[in-house]
Amino acid sequence: MKLAGRVGQVTPSLTLAIDAKAKAMKRDGIDVCSFSAGEPDFDTPNHIKLAAQTAIAQGKTRYGPAAGEPRLRDAIAHKLQTDNRLNYHAENIIVTNGGKHSLYNLMMALIEAGDEVIIPAPFWVSYPEMVKLAGGTPVIVPTTAESQYKITPDQLQNAITPQTRLLILNSPSNPTGMVYTPDEIRAIAQVVVDNDILVVSDEIYEKLLYDGAEHLSIGAASQEVFDRTIISSGFAKAYSMTGWRVGYLAAPIELITAVTKIQGHSTSNVCTFAQYGAIAALEGSQDCVEQMRLAFAERRLAILDLIDAMPGVTCVKPNGAFYVFINISKLGLSSLEFCDGLLNEQQVAVIPGIAFAADDHIRLSYATDMTTIERGLERLATFVKSKL
């Protein structure tokens, strides 16, 4: 069968592939310690589940508006106004099938052949693939541990060409866990304004911050950059709602209208009763978010202590999300070789850095229980020691 050429341009997701392999090994009875998936191990909070159950009982199981339930769009706009100081209204919001879908829709509506999209590396695996599917050209800008894996204003300026359409900014970051400071965000914002490009800010991890880190949404830096800002986010990480598939995009009305048109011909509305769960997430108590954040904070310190005790590897201390990004360059293995060996020899699943354009690193998610962290890191230490 002849497939469309665009399929051949896209690399399969290594994160999903390794997570699937680890789960298959577990089903076969193998004791696997998995640090692969970026998925909280907590159950969705009860008040959110109850809201969806109530919505089902009330018959909210039919088609809805393609752009989302009006009450949820209002709630998202209110959240962005109060939490992020972004002057969005309901008409600036579209509800999507997860945060990933919001970004895919954005690329379909905005990017075409000849357009360049600047992506700081390390990056989340799907960013460049979405750009390629839209016909655009990903422009990868490498960062280093010395800059805490964050793009500098000078790097951004040097990467901009007449073909530049969009910058993708992710803070807190997947895979590194790094958070841009407010001053760093303002400096990046000025480059965006000076060059009259657009920026999409992926803020899915904004609630997961540690050590006093502060999240400033780039659109709040000035009115000039707000006019050029698009926000992508969702409910998966902060509310442990990964399987609910509810995300959103916030943008100028013209862009939201275009994205709604695309969504209307592809997925139509997001699951109606799931949206009522999302409403409860925003309108209910936020204590559940803080409880999970505190648990992640405890796990973060534990996993960092265990990594620091390992010779041969290093790790920049992250202050957001729930990932550690470990440098394995001293071991003389590619990240795929490392991860395959670790899974086969020690039954520990981690993600190779090549998936994020950093082949001398691996990513571990600490969105798992403390017992798994302690047992898995002991096995990781044994494996690392065997390669020195």
N, C-alpha and C positions, 0 to 999 in steps of 0.2 A: 504493500500500500504506500502510495506517495503522500507524505505529510507536508504541511506547510513549512516553508523554510524557516519561519520564525521559531519553530519548536527546536530546531537544531542549534539555535543561538543560546538557548537557555540551559543552565546547569542544574541538575536535580539538587534538591535541598539536602545537604549532608547532615544537618541537624535532625531532620525528620527521619532520614535513613538510619542513622546510628541509634536514635531513640527506638525506632521500630525493631532493630536487631536486638537491642537490650531487652525489650519487652518480650520478644520471641524466645530469648534464652531463659527469661524468668518463667514463661509458660512451660518450658521444658524442664523446669525444676532446678535450674542453675541459680545459685545465690549471686545475683548481680547487684553491685552498688552503682546506681545510675546517677550521674550528675549532668545528664545531657539536655534534658528538656527545660525550656524556660517557662515552667508551669508551677505555680504555687501548689504545695501539697495539702493545703487547707481545703476543707469543704467550703462551698459557697455559703455565706452567712444565712442563717435561717430566715430572717425577715425578707431577704431577697427571694429565696425559694418560695416562701409563703405568698408573696405578691404575685409571682407567676402562677402558682396554683390557684389563687383566687381569680386571676384573670381568665384562666381556663374555665373555671366553674361559672364565670359570668359570660362565657361565650365569646371571649376575645380570641378567637381562633381563625378568623377570616382574613382575607386580603386587607391590607391597609395602604396608606399613602406610600408611594415609592420612596419619598424622602424621609419617612419615619413618622411615628405617632406625634401629633402636635404637642402633646404634653411632655414627651421626652425631649423634643427639640427645644421647647421652652426651658426645661430643666438643665439641659446642657449649656444653653446660652447663659442662664443665670449662674451656673458653675464657673464658666469662663469669665464672666464679669466680676464675680466676687473673689474667686481664688486666684485668677491670673491677670486681672485688670485689663481684660480684652473686651472691647465694646462690640461684641457680637449679639445678634438677635436671632430669633427662631429661624428667620428666612436665610440666615447665614450658615445654617447647620443642615447636614444630611447624615442620617443614621445608616451605617453600613454593616456588612457581615464581618465584623471584626475590624481591628485596626489595619490589618494587612489589606483587606478589601478597600478601605478608604484610600490607601496609597496607590493601589492598582487602578482604581477609578480615576484618581487624580492624574496619573500618567496617561491614561487613555484620553482624558479630556484636554490635557495641556501640551503633551510632548508629541512631536512629529519628526520625520526624517530631517536630519541636519541640526536638530536641537541638541545642545550639550547639557548634561546634568552633572554638577560637581558633587562628588561623594567622598568625604573624608574616610580614610581607612585606618584602623579596622572598622568594618561596617557590618550591619545586619545583612545576612546572606541574600535577602530578596530585593534589596534596593537596585543593584545594577541589572538584575534579571527583569524587573518591571520596566526599567528604562528601555532595555533592548526590545522587549515585547511591544512597546509603544513606538519603536522605530528610532528612538533617540540614541545618543552616544554617551555612555557613562565616562566621566573624567575622574579617575581615581587619584586622590591626593594623599600620599602616605604620611602618617604621623609617627612619632616615636615615644618611647617611655619617658624621655627627658621632657617632652611637652605634655606628659600624661595622656598621650594619645588624642590630643585635641588639636584641631586645625588652628593656625594662627592667622591674624588678619593679612599678613604679608603673603602667606601661602595661598589664601583665598584670592587675593588680588592678582597674584601671578598666574592663577589657574583660569581666570576669567578671559574669555575671548568674545568677539562679536556674536558667536553662536551660542553663548551661555544663556540658558533659559531659567535654570533653577539650581538652587543649593539645597541639599538634604542635610538637615541638622538633627542630631539625635542626642538629647541630654535629659536625664541620665542615659548612659550609653549601653547598648547591647552590641558588642560583647564585653566591653572593658569595665563597665560600671562607673566610668568617669562622669563628672558633672561640671559643666562650664560655670564659672563664677559669673555673677551679674556684670562685673566689669568686662570680662571676656565676651559675654553676650553682646554688650553695648558696642564693643569694638567690631565684632563681626557684623552687627546690624549696620554700622556706618558704612562698611564696605558694600553691603547689599544696596543701601540707598545710593551711595555715590555712583554705583555702576548700573542702577536701575534694573536689577534682576529680581527674581522671586525666590522666596525661601519657604520650604515646608519643614516645619518643626514637629518631629515625632516625639510626643511627650507621654508615651504610654507608661513610663516608669516614674512619673513626676512625684508621686506620693512616697516613693521609697528612697529616702535620703538619710544619711548618717553623719555623725561628727559635726553637726551644725551646718552642713551644706545647704545652700539656698538655691531654689529653682526660680529663675527668671525666664518667663516666656519671651522669646525674642520680639514678638509683636507688641509687648509692653514697653519696649525700649524707647520708642518715639512714634508719633503719628505717621511719620514718613515710612518707617519700616512696617508698621501695622498694615498700611495700604498694600504692602508687597508680601504679606505673611499668610501662610496657610497652616492650620493646625490639624495634625492627625493624632487621634488618641482612641481610647476605648476603656472597657471595663475589666478586661481579662486579668491584668496583673494586680491592681490595687484591691479588687473585690473578689479575686479567685473565681473568675467567671470565664475561664478559657473556652470551655465547650459551649457556652451560650452564644458565641459569635455576635457580639454587639460592639461596634466601634462607631466612630464618627469623624467627619471632616468639617472644619470651620473655615470659611473663606468668603471673599466677596461674592455677592449674590449672582453675578454673571457666571462665575465658575461653578457655584452650587447648582445653578440651573442646568448647566452642561452636564455635570456629574449625575444629576437626577435623571436626565434624558438617557444617559448610558445605563444607569441602574434599572430604569424602567424597561429596558429591552434585554436585560441580562438576568438579574435576580429578582426584580420587583422589590417588594418590601422585605425587611428583616423580619424574622419570626415574631409575630405580633405579641404573644404572651411573654416572650423573652424581653421585649422592650419594656413591659411593665415591671419585670424584675430590675431592669436598669433604672427605671424611674425610682423604685424603692431604694436602690443603691445611692442615688444622688440625694434624695429627699429625706432618707432616714439617718439614724445616728452614724457617725463616722468612727465610732469607737472600734469597730471591727477592723478597719484599715490600720489604726494605730496598733492594735494587738498583734496583727500580722507583721507590721513593720518592726515592732520590738523583737519579735521572734527572729525575723531575718537579721536584725542587728546583732543578736546574740550568736547566731550561727556564723555570721560574717567574721566576728572576732575569733571564734573557735577555728574556723578554716584557715584564717590568715596566720594564726599561731602555729598551726600544724605545717603549713607551707613554709613559713620562715625557718622552721627547724630542719628542712630538707636541704642537704647540700646539692648543688648542681642546678637548681632552679631559682628563679626570682619572680617577684610579683609586685607591681605597683599597687598600693593600697587604694581600693575603689571607695567612693563615697556615695554611691547610688545603685539602684537596681538590685539584682541578686546574683551577680556573676563575679568570678575572679578570673583574670587573664594571666596565665602563667607562661613565662619565657623559658623554653626548653632548649635554647640554641646551644648550650654547652654539652648536650648529650649526643650530638651528631646524628640525630634522627629527624626525618621530616615529620610533620605533625600527623600525617596519615599513618606512617610507620609506627609512631609512638602510640597512637590511639588504637590501632589494630593489635599491637603487642600487648597493651595494657588490658584490653578487653579479653583477649585470648588467654593471657597468662595469669591475670589477676582478677578477671571478671569485674572490671571497673569501666564504666562507659563515660567518656568525656568527648568533647567536640574538637576536631582538629582545627587549628587556626587558619589553615588554607581556605576554609569556608568563608573566612572574614578578611582574606587577603593578608594574612600574617602567618606564614608557614612555620615560623619558629616559635609559635605559641600554641597553647591549648586553652579551651574555655571550660570552666566548671561552673555549674549552677548550684548555689546553696539553698535552693528552694526545695529542700528535703529535710528529713528529720535528723536530729543530732546523732542518733545511733549510726545512721548510714554515713554521716560525715566522718565520724571517728573511725569506723571500720574501713570505709573506702579510702580515707587518707592514709591509714596504716598500710593498706595494700599499694597505694600509689607510691609511698615512700620506699617500699620494698622493691618495686619495679624500677624507680629512679636509681636506687643504689646499685641495682644489677647492671645498669647501663653506664655507670661512671668508670 
